[in-house]
Amino acid sequence: MTAARTGDEGHKLDVELGSKAYGLFDPQQARHMFAREFAAPQPPEAVELAPRTFQITPGMVNVGLFETDEGLLLVDCGAAGDGPGLLRAVRACSDKPLHTVVLTHAHVDHAFGLWAFLEAGERPTIIAHHNIAAHYRRYMKTAGYNAVINSQLPGANGKSWPGAPEDFFWPDITFTDTLELSIGGERFVCRHAKGETDDATWVWAPQRRVIAAGDLVVGYLPNAGNPRKVQRYAEEWADTAEEMAGLGAEAIITGHGDPVQGADTVREELQAITALLRHIIEHTLDGLNAGVLPDDIVESLKLPEHLANHPRLQPNHDRAEFVCRNLIRRYGGWWDGYPANLLPAPAAQRAREVAALAGGVSAVVARAYSVAEEDLRLACHLAEWAFLADRQDHAAQECYVELFARRQRTEASMMVKAALFTPGRWVEAARRASTQSAPAAEAP
């Protein structure tokens, strides 16, 4: 009964969903983001948004390129495997030397492709917000954790995630709030923001009326609630979007996905981002201040229809509920408010007790399948209890994988879909453990 996907089906689904969220998405590159030998299979794309101003997509992310009379300003440099393709794309746009690189933040898909330019003899000045150093150090402390939660595999360098000082491109110049650059007699303004990270930088080119936004603008619901990563900053993100909206920009180079073009379209999208985030913020704080339990705050969250249906604020990656929970964590701590969960019994022990009360694991499995016809979300709890109560029960294993596969197919969020592969991995691990611990068969 297990709803397993074939390799071809899985690849097709991954590409379709990844492309919605990330651009030139390739599952192999997505599993090897710190490996220089893994590039997107498609050639880089370059779109000229204003004279001598390009959005280049070498892979999963977008890169901003500003040509000036003095040289090139590059905003971000992609994942490690993007380096050679990005270099070729830049040289197809301009033969001027690389003058300056601004890193919008330290994420592994944005800040690791510069090596190809350095090996080609370019010697740009690297600029970033001063918090990027702490971000790099956090990566070093949690390299194993980040490899696990991002499903990363090692490349030829033997590493799944950057974990040593030499793995990073450290900035030559850092700033705290605003840094104004003059390149080729033209003004570029670097501004700090907090959003997906606390080291975010966005670049405003006032003479060109173009913003290079990094992941502050991505064409889908802001990634302000990732459940397995460090704190996100929805309030500051909303403030930044509002600030951008007041500039009169005519184009945005986005961190992922399509650019935003046209002054009215730019302003409308930025105002919508602001409104969506502030709606979630107000709802969450109102609930916390009224003493409402976190689960009830999240369950009662409803987005206004015009924001819920906005074509560039869809939950392709994050979900509004996750943003809400991230705000609860920021202002209310990690406890969910239920007294038994403050110092809980182990999950497996609780599951075994549920199974005993139900009349055994088989009864929980049967109930899970029955409930799934009406309430798949609730059925997944039952399936998980059955598996945790007895990880070696074959029916429980099958039920656990099948119902979460069904749930996965109903979800639009790439982040959710990735997390819902967990039951399959746990069942595989349980089966391996069973095989390894089984006594050897007697010789005939």
C-alpha positions as CSV (number, residue, x, y, z in Angstrom):
1,M,0.0,0.0,0.0
2,T,3.0,2.3,0.3
3,A,2.7,5.3,-2.1
4,A,6.3,5.2,-3.2
5,R,7.4,7.5,-6.0
6,T,9.6,6.2,-8.9
7,G,12.9,8.0,-9.5
8,D,11.5,9.7,-12.7
9,E,8.4,10.9,-10.9
10,G,10.4,12.2,-8.0
11,H,12.8,14.1,-10.2
12,K,9.9,15.6,-12.2
13,L,8.1,16.7,-9.0
14,D,11.3,18.1,-7.5
15,V,12.1,20.1,-10.6
16,E,8.6,21.5,-11.0
17,L,8.4,22.6,-7.3
18,G,12.0,23.7,-7.1
19,S,11.6,25.8,-10.2
20,K,8.6,27.6,-8.7
21,A,10.7,28.5,-5.7
22,Y,14.2,28.8,-6.9
23,G,14.7,29.4,-10.6
24,L,17.0,27.0,-12.6
25,F,16.5,24.2,-10.0
26,D,18.3,20.9,-10.3
27,P,17.9,18.2,-7.6
28,Q,21.5,17.1,-7.9
29,Q,22.8,20.6,-7.4
30,A,20.3,21.2,-4.6
31,R,21.8,18.2,-2.7
32,H,25.4,19.4,-3.3
33,M,25.3,23.2,-2.8
34,F,28.9,23.4,-1.4
35,A,30.3,21.2,-4.2
36,R,32.0,23.2,-7.0
37,E,31.5,20.4,-9.5
38,F,27.7,20.4,-9.3
39,A,26.2,23.1,-11.6
40,A,22.7,23.6,-12.9
41,P,22.4,21.7,-16.2
42,Q,20.7,24.6,-17.9
43,P,22.8,27.5,-19.3
44,P,22.6,30.7,-17.1
45,E,19.9,33.2,-18.0
46,A,20.5,36.9,-18.2
47,V,17.8,39.6,-18.4
48,E,18.6,43.3,-18.9
49,L,16.3,45.2,-16.6
50,A,17.8,48.7,-17.4
51,P,20.7,49.9,-19.4
52,R,23.8,47.9,-18.4
53,T,21.8,46.3,-15.5
54,F,21.2,42.6,-15.5
55,Q,19.5,39.9,-13.5
56,I,21.5,36.7,-14.0
57,T,20.2,33.3,-13.0
58,P,23.1,30.8,-13.0
59,G,21.1,28.2,-11.0
60,M,18.9,28.3,-7.9
61,V,19.5,32.0,-7.2
62,N,19.6,35.3,-9.0
63,V,22.6,37.6,-9.2
64,G,22.6,41.3,-9.9
65,L,25.1,42.8,-12.4
66,F,25.7,46.5,-12.8
67,E,28.1,47.6,-15.4
68,T,29.8,51.0,-14.8
69,D,32.6,52.8,-16.7
70,E,35.0,51.8,-13.9
71,G,34.1,48.2,-13.7
72,L,31.4,45.8,-12.6
73,L,29.3,45.6,-9.4
74,L,28.1,42.1,-8.7
75,V,25.4,41.5,-6.1
76,D,25.8,37.9,-4.8
77,C,27.7,35.1,-6.6
78,G,25.5,32.0,-6.3
79,A,26.2,28.5,-4.9
80,A,29.6,27.0,-5.3
81,G,28.7,25.1,-8.5
82,D,27.4,28.3,-10.1
83,G,30.8,29.9,-10.3
84,P,31.9,28.9,-13.8
85,G,28.5,29.5,-15.4
86,L,28.1,32.8,-13.7
87,L,31.5,33.9,-14.9
88,R,30.6,33.0,-18.5
89,A,27.3,34.8,-18.2
90,V,28.9,37.9,-16.8
91,R,31.5,37.9,-19.5
92,A,28.7,37.6,-22.1
93,C,27.3,40.8,-20.7
94,S,30.5,42.8,-20.3
95,D,34.2,42.6,-20.6
96,K,34.9,45.1,-17.8
97,P,36.8,44.0,-14.7
98,L,35.0,42.9,-11.6
99,H,35.3,45.9,-9.3
100,T,33.0,45.1,-6.3
101,V,31.0,42.2,-5.0
102,V,28.2,42.8,-2.5
103,L,27.0,39.7,-0.6
104,T,23.3,40.1,0.4
105,H,23.7,37.4,3.1
106,A,25.7,34.3,4.0
107,H,23.4,31.6,2.8
108,V,25.1,28.7,0.9
109,D,23.2,29.3,-2.3
110,H,24.1,33.0,-2.5
111,A,27.7,33.5,-1.4
112,F,30.0,30.7,-2.6
113,G,30.4,31.0,-6.4
114,L,33.1,33.7,-6.3
115,W,36.0,31.3,-6.5
116,A,35.6,31.0,-10.3
117,F,36.2,34.8,-10.7
118,L,39.2,34.7,-8.3
119,E,40.8,31.8,-10.2
120,A,40.3,33.7,-13.4
121,G,42.4,36.5,-12.0
122,E,39.7,38.9,-10.8
123,R,40.4,40.8,-7.6
124,P,37.2,42.5,-6.5
125,T,36.5,44.2,-3.2
126,I,34.0,42.1,-1.2
127,I,31.4,44.0,0.8
128,A,28.8,42.7,3.3
129,H,27.1,43.6,6.5
130,H,29.2,43.1,9.6
131,N,26.9,40.4,10.9
132,I,28.0,38.1,8.1
133,A,31.1,37.1,10.1
134,A,28.9,35.8,12.9
135,H,26.7,34.0,10.3
136,Y,29.8,32.3,8.9
137,R,31.0,31.3,12.4
138,R,27.5,29.9,13.1
139,Y,27.8,27.8,10.0
140,M,31.1,26.5,11.2
141,K,29.6,25.5,14.6
142,T,26.6,23.8,13.0
143,A,28.0,22.4,9.7
144,G,26.7,18.9,10.5
145,Y,23.3,20.1,11.5
146,N,22.9,22.2,8.4
147,A,24.0,19.4,6.2
148,V,21.3,17.2,7.7
149,I,18.4,19.6,7.7
150,N,19.2,20.7,4.1
151,S,19.7,17.1,2.9
152,Q,23.2,17.9,1.7
153,L,25.7,15.3,0.4
154,P,29.5,15.7,0.1
155,G,31.1,16.6,-3.1
156,A,34.7,16.0,-4.3
157,N,36.0,18.2,-1.5
158,G,34.6,15.8,1.0
159,K,32.4,18.4,2.6
160,S,28.6,18.6,2.7
161,W,28.6,22.1,4.3
162,P,31.2,24.9,4.8
163,G,32.8,24.4,8.2
164,A,36.2,26.0,8.2
165,P,37.4,29.6,7.8
166,E,38.9,28.9,4.4
167,D,35.6,27.8,3.1
168,F,34.2,31.3,3.1
169,F,34.7,34.6,1.2
170,W,35.3,37.0,4.0
171,P,34.4,40.7,3.3
172,D,37.1,43.4,2.8
173,I,34.6,46.1,3.9
174,T,31.7,45.7,6.3
175,F,29.0,48.2,7.4
176,T,26.4,48.5,10.0
177,D,23.4,50.5,8.6
178,T,24.2,52.2,5.3
179,L,27.2,52.2,3.0
180,E,27.4,54.5,-0.1
181,L,29.6,53.4,-2.9
182,S,30.8,55.4,-5.9
183,I,31.8,53.2,-8.8
184,G,32.4,54.8,-12.2
185,G,31.1,58.1,-10.9
186,E,27.7,56.5,-10.0
187,R,26.2,56.1,-6.6
188,F,25.1,52.8,-5.2
189,V,23.6,52.5,-1.7
190,C,24.0,49.3,0.4
191,R,21.3,49.1,3.2
192,H,21.2,46.6,6.1
193,A,18.0,44.8,6.8
194,K,16.7,41.9,8.9
195,G,14.5,39.4,7.2
196,E,15.4,35.8,6.4
197,T,18.7,36.6,8.1
198,D,20.1,39.2,10.4
199,D,23.0,40.0,8.0
200,A,20.9,40.9,5.0
201,T,22.0,43.7,2.6
202,W,20.1,45.2,-0.3
203,V,21.4,47.6,-2.9
204,W,19.7,50.6,-4.3
205,A,20.9,52.1,-7.6
206,P,19.1,55.4,-7.7
207,Q,20.3,56.6,-11.1
208,R,19.0,53.4,-12.6
209,R,15.9,53.1,-10.4
210,V,16.8,49.4,-9.6
211,I,16.9,47.5,-6.4
212,A,19.0,44.3,-5.9
213,A,17.0,42.8,-3.1
214,G,18.5,39.5,-2.3
215,D,16.1,37.2,-0.5
216,L,14.0,40.1,0.7
217,V,12.0,39.8,-2.5
218,V,11.6,36.4,-4.0
219,G,8.2,36.2,-5.8
220,Y,6.5,34.0,-3.1
221,L,5.5,34.2,0.5
222,P,8.5,35.6,2.5
223,N,10.7,32.9,4.1
224,A,10.2,34.3,7.6
225,G,9.2,31.2,9.4
226,N,11.5,28.3,8.5
227,P,10.8,25.7,11.3
228,R,14.3,24.2,11.4
229,K,16.4,27.3,11.2
230,V,17.5,30.3,13.3
231,Q,15.2,33.2,14.1
232,R,13.7,35.1,11.2
233,Y,12.6,38.8,11.4
234,A,9.1,39.4,10.0
235,E,8.7,42.9,11.6
236,E,12.0,44.3,10.2
237,W,11.3,42.6,6.9
238,A,8.0,44.5,6.6
239,D,9.7,47.8,7.5
240,T,12.3,47.2,4.8
241,A,9.7,46.4,2.1
242,E,7.9,49.6,3.1
243,E,11.1,51.5,2.7
244,M,11.8,50.0,-0.7
245,A,8.2,50.8,-1.8
246,G,8.9,54.5,-1.2
247,L,11.9,54.8,-3.5
248,G,10.1,54.8,-6.8
249,A,12.1,51.8,-8.1
250,E,11.3,50.6,-11.6
251,A,12.8,47.1,-11.3
252,I,13.8,44.7,-8.6
253,I,16.5,42.0,-9.0
254,T,15.0,39.3,-6.8
255,G,16.8,36.6,-4.8
256,H,14.9,33.8,-6.6
257,G,12.5,33.7,-9.5
258,D,11.4,36.3,-11.9
259,P,12.4,40.0,-11.6
260,V,9.8,42.6,-10.8
261,Q,9.4,45.3,-13.5
262,G,7.5,48.5,-13.8
263,A,7.2,51.2,-11.1
264,D,3.5,50.4,-10.3
265,T,4.1,46.7,-10.1
266,V,7.2,47.1,-7.9
267,R,5.4,49.4,-5.5
268,E,2.3,47.1,-5.4
269,E,4.3,44.0,-4.6
270,L,6.4,45.6,-1.9
271,Q,3.2,47.0,-0.3
272,A,1.6,43.6,-0.4
273,I,4.7,42.0,1.3
274,T,4.4,44.7,4.0
275,A,0.7,44.2,4.5
276,L,0.9,40.4,4.6
277,L,3.7,40.4,7.2
278,R,2.1,43.0,9.3
279,H,-1.2,41.1,9.3
280,I,0.6,38.0,10.7
281,I,2.5,40.1,13.2
282,E,-0.6,41.9,14.5
283,H,-2.5,38.6,14.8
284,T,0.3,36.9,16.6
285,L,1.0,39.7,19.1
286,D,-2.7,40.2,19.8
287,G,-2.9,36.5,20.7
288,L,0.1,36.5,22.9
289,N,-1.0,39.6,24.7
290,A,-4.4,38.0,25.3
291,G,-2.8,34.8,26.7
292,V,-4.0,32.6,23.9
293,L,-2.2,29.3,23.5
294,P,0.3,29.2,20.6
295,D,-1.6,26.4,18.8
296,D,-4.8,28.5,18.9
297,I,-3.0,31.6,17.6
298,V,-1.8,29.6,14.6
299,E,-5.0,27.8,14.0
300,S,-7.0,31.0,14.0
301,L,-4.7,32.8,11.5
302,K,-6.5,33.8,8.4
303,L,-5.0,36.0,5.7
304,P,-7.1,38.6,3.9
305,E,-8.3,37.2,0.6
306,H,-6.4,39.7,-1.6
307,L,-3.1,38.7,0.1
308,A,-3.9,34.9,0.3
309,N,-4.5,35.0,-3.5
310,H,-1.7,37.3,-4.5
311,P,0.1,35.5,-7.3
312,R,3.6,36.5,-5.9
313,L,2.9,35.7,-2.3
314,Q,2.0,32.1,-2.6
315,P,3.4,29.5,-0.1
316,N,5.8,27.9,-2.6
317,H,8.4,27.6,0.1
318,D,7.3,28.9,3.5
319,R,3.8,29.1,5.0
320,A,2.0,31.9,6.9
321,E,1.5,29.5,9.8
322,F,5.3,29.1,10.1
323,V,5.8,32.8,10.1
324,C,3.3,33.0,13.0
325,R,5.1,30.3,14.9
326,N,8.5,32.1,14.4
327,L,7.0,35.2,15.9
328,I,5.7,33.2,18.8
329,R,9.2,31.8,19.3
330,R,10.7,35.3,19.2
331,Y,8.3,36.9,21.7
332,G,7.0,33.9,23.7
333,G,9.7,31.2,23.9
334,W,9.6,27.6,22.8
335,W,7.0,26.1,25.2
336,D,3.6,25.5,23.5
337,G,1.7,26.3,26.8
338,Y,0.4,22.8,27.5
339,P,1.6,21.8,31.0
340,A,2.3,18.2,30.1
341,N,4.6,19.3,27.3
342,L,6.9,21.4,29.5
343,L,8.7,18.2,30.7
344,P,7.1,15.5,28.5
345,A,7.5,11.8,28.6
346,P,9.4,10.4,25.6
347,A,7.4,10.4,22.4
348,A,7.7,6.6,22.0
349,Q,6.4,6.0,25.5
350,R,3.4,8.2,24.9
351,A,2.7,6.5,21.6
352,R,2.8,3.1,23.2
353,E,0.3,4.2,25.8
354,V,-2.0,5.5,23.0
355,A,-1.7,2.2,21.2
356,A,-2.5,0.2,24.4
357,L,-5.6,2.3,25.1
358,A,-6.7,1.8,21.5
359,G,-6.3,-2.0,21.7
360,G,-2.9,-2.3,20.0
361,V,-0.9,-0.9,17.1
362,S,-3.2,-2.5,14.5
363,A,-6.2,-0.7,15.9
364,V,-4.3,2.7,15.6
365,V,-3.3,1.8,12.0
366,A,-6.9,0.9,11.1
367,R,-8.2,4.1,12.7
368,A,-5.6,6.2,10.8
369,Y,-6.7,4.9,7.4
370,S,-10.4,5.5,8.4
371,V,-9.8,9.0,9.6
372,A,-7.6,9.8,6.5
373,E,-10.7,9.9,4.3
374,E,-12.1,12.9,6.2
375,D,-9.1,14.5,8.0
376,L,-5.7,13.7,6.6
377,R,-3.9,16.0,9.1
378,L,-5.4,14.2,12.1
379,A,-4.7,10.8,10.4
380,C,-1.0,11.6,10.2
381,H,-0.9,11.9,14.0
382,L,-2.4,8.5,14.3
383,A,0.0,7.0,11.8
384,E,2.9,8.5,13.6
385,W,1.7,7.2,17.0
386,A,1.4,3.7,15.5
387,F,4.9,3.8,14.1
388,L,6.5,5.2,17.3
389,A,4.7,2.7,19.4
390,D,6.3,-0.2,17.4
391,R,8.9,0.8,14.7
392,Q,9.1,-2.8,13.6
393,D,5.4,-3.3,12.9
394,H,5.2,-3.7,9.1
395,A,1.6,-2.4,8.9
396,A,2.5,0.7,11.0
397,Q,5.5,1.3,8.7
398,E,3.3,1.1,5.6
399,C,0.7,3.3,7.1
400,Y,3.2,5.9,8.2
401,V,4.8,6.2,4.8
402,E,1.6,6.1,2.8
403,L,-0.4,8.7,4.8
404,F,2.4,11.2,4.8
405,A,3.0,10.7,1.1
406,R,-0.7,11.5,0.6
407,R,-0.2,14.6,2.8
408,Q,2.8,15.6,0.9
409,R,0.8,15.6,-2.4
410,T,-1.6,18.1,-0.9
411,E,1.0,20.6,0.1
412,A,2.3,23.5,-2.1
413,S,5.2,24.4,0.1
414,M,8.6,23.1,-0.9
415,M,9.7,23.3,2.7
416,V,6.8,21.2,3.9
417,K,7.2,18.6,1.1
418,A,10.9,18.2,2.1
419,A,10.0,17.7,5.7
420,L,7.4,15.1,4.9
421,F,10.0,12.8,3.5
422,T,11.0,12.1,7.1
423,P,8.6,9.1,7.6
424,G,10.1,7.3,4.7
425,R,13.6,7.8,6.0
426,W,12.6,6.7,9.5
427,V,11.0,3.6,8.2
428,E,14.0,2.7,6.1
429,A,16.2,3.2,9.2
430,A,14.0,1.0,11.2
431,R,14.1,-1.8,8.6
432,R,17.9,-1.6,8.3
433,A,18.1,-1.8,12.1
434,S,15.9,-4.9,12.1
435,T,18.0,-6.6,9.4
436,Q,21.3,-5.8,11.1
437,S,20.0,-7.1,14.5
438,A,18.3,-10.2,13.2
439,P,20.1,-13.5,14.0
440,A,21.9,-15.2,11.2
441,A,20.0,-18.0,9.5
442,E,21.1,-21.5,10.4
443,A,22.9,-23.4,7.7
444,P,20.7,-26.1,6.1
